[in-house]
Amino acid sequence: MALNYFHFSGTGKANASLGRTSLENHIRQSLRSALLTHLGERPAHPELGSELLSLLYKPLSPSLQAEIQNQVRACATRAEPRIILGEVKTFPAAKGKVSVVLRYQIQETHKYDELRLEINPRGAV
């Protein structure tokens, strides 16, 4: 039996909509949401989230890149049991932003996928 996955789009009550999405998109959305949520921010699930955004106020150095990668790995492992975590890469992007690439395998389908985020201290782009 196939499961239905849903996503929300739009902003505000007037433009909000609910639609179906694929397993791959659902996992990407779940990971993105978890990574951009501060650890402890969700009262019902305080274990979800990361300290990723607070790290971005520091100058990008090899040790900071390693810490960002550790935060991404830890958060993805806690937030998304449907994946087998693969490689996590970070590199500098334009205007003080940091690019993060998270590669993983979806357990149910055995497909490989990735999430790419470009993050700045004010949030994700």
Stockholm file with secondary structure:
# STOCKHOLM 1.0

chainA/1-125         MALNYFHFSGTGKANASLGRTSLENHIRQSLRSALLTHLGERPAHPELGSELLSLLYKPLSPSLQAEIQNQVRACATRAEPRIILGEVKTFPAAKGKVSVVLRYQIQETHKYDELRLEINPRGAV
#=GR chainA/1-125 SS CCCCEEEEESSHHHHCEEEEECHHHHHHHHHHHHHTSBTTCSTTCTTSCBSHHHHTTSCCCHHHHHHHHHHHHHHHHHHCTTEEEEEEEEEECGGGCEEEEEEEEETTTCCEEEEEEEEETTEEC
#=GC SS_cons         CCCCEEEEESSHHHHCEEEEECHHHHHHHHHHHHHTSBTTCSTTCTTSCBSHHHHTTSCCCHHHHHHHHHHHHHHHHHHCTTEEEEEEEEEECGGGCEEEEEEEEETTTCCEEEEEEEEETTEEC
//
